Amino acid sequence: MSGSDERAPLRVDGLSLLSSRDILLDRLSFAVEPGAVLALSGGAGTGKTLLLRALAGIPPKGITVLGDIRIQGRRLLVTQDGALDPLRPLGAQFVELLAHQSGMDERTALRRAAEALERFQVPAAARRLALHPHELGEAMRWRAALALAMAAEPALLLADAPAAALDPTQRVRLLSDLAAWTREVGTALLLAGRPEPDPVPSGLADRCLILAQGRLGEPEEALPPVPTTEDPAPSGPPILSVRDLRVAFPLGRGWRGEERWLTVVDGLSIALAEGETLALLGETGSGKSVLARAILRLVPPVGGQVSWLGTDLAAAPPEAMRRARRDLQILFPDPLAAFDPLMTIGAQLAETLDSLQPTRSSADRTARLAEALEEVGLPLAVLDLHPGALGPAEAARAGLARALLPEPRLLVCDEPAATLDGAERADFLALLRAIRRRRRLALLYATQDAAEGLRMARRALVLLLGRIVESADSAVLAAGARHPYSRALIAAAGLARPALHGDPPSPLRPPTGCALRLRCPLAHDGCAQVPPTLDPVAPGHRVACHVANDDAQDGARNGETAP
């Protein structure tokens, strides 16, 4: 147990949670002092939610609670979904909670509600109180949920993986605001989430504990944010060449009869050599996933060229595209969703092999399936299982085995470890790196996690609203990214508060000029005039930013936090 202050809002001594058959949590002891932030990390299924529910006084049915839980003052639990009542406007929900908890009248409660929303950077906060939750974006809804909790002035706030689905830049800024508010007013904050970089050096938390196998332990050493591969620089001509690729989706006609289009990829050009690794970094809506799919013609482009070994895939006939698919394979964010739930894993892997390499004999096919499973670390018995019987890590490895069956030369990875946490995630990515080196695969790796992307790839592109805003070797970006957007992505990956403010712009109504200017701390009037061009700033390093070479950027380059 840490600390001896009897005023601690939360003190836990020898807490155990038992089901009828198992010890789920075993003799946990810790305390959270007033104004302190304790980060509780752990992979999926380790018991974080179970612990928070027990601390909130609502353990699941059938769970026995042993040990001592002492709570001083009011406690509130914010659940993983940040649930708000969908049938009532925000103002009514604030009024009800504050009247119940603090006896406030309606006028005072609404004023407190507006102030709380403003603390979480909600513009026009008073007007937002008339909106229902479904009228808010995901980031705004989470700001409202946390503002509602903090407006009640709890002594202890239990937050179960809040805003986990948001982009890292938005999530880290939101959690930084929450931590700053709890420290200011003396609320003890227990912040649960999946294993991440150490939140203590970033200032997000004061302490960090790891929950694993029912016990509390010290956090693991964080992975370095720089590439770990020692592969030589690629040589030779590119095997994949993408030129001026455009992907847009029709939105119908406007009220004047004009055709409207949603442009997701806007004139991108990339090249990839044999065995080269390239990361695509960006927030949701940046275009990285659509670009990955358009390269494989899973999404039809409306312009540009995708050349694979001299063949233009964008205009290739079906038979040529079929031959190319032997070389080009993809890993999806949710491997379970990519499998047919009604067929066994073995039947689906055999179908893939028969489709792309139909000349193999039955005996050769059986041996090839066994080799593929062995290569990804799965037992042969997996072939007889249906996808629903697999855990997240097994499903990810089965998806990788299927992608490797036709012996591809390029592997496109679209957030391939999105369903994995902690050690499972690290093990899968280590396996992917080892297979890529052994087979000398070219790798295109799309991810929101800048640190992960820079570890996986030798070179990286940073995408914003379908355009490249920075391109450089991963080591160069990790040590000195020049674009404010790139620096924000890297900062958020390390749980440091990004300097960007506000939410990403809608691709339906992009701002004029630079797409980042409404969020950028360095923007000036000239940024609204024309989009910046992608210009070289050093050998192999290009940036699309009107202020990339300004002296004003020097002060921001060393620290990503904003006041």
Helices and strands as residue ranges (DSSP letters): E 10-18, E 23-32, E 37-41, H 48-55, E 64-71, E 75-78, H 90-102, H 106-119, H 125-128, G 133-135, H 138-151, E 156-160, H 168-185, E 188-193, E 207-212, E 215-217, E 238-253, E 259-273, E 277-281, H 288-295, E 303-308, E 311-312, G 313-315, H 318-324, E 328-331, H 345-356, H 362-375, G 380-384, G 387-389, H 392-404, E 410-414, H 422-439, E 442-447, H 450-456, E 459-464, E 467-473, H 474-480, H 484-493, G 525-528, E 535-538, E 541-543, G 551-553, H 554-557
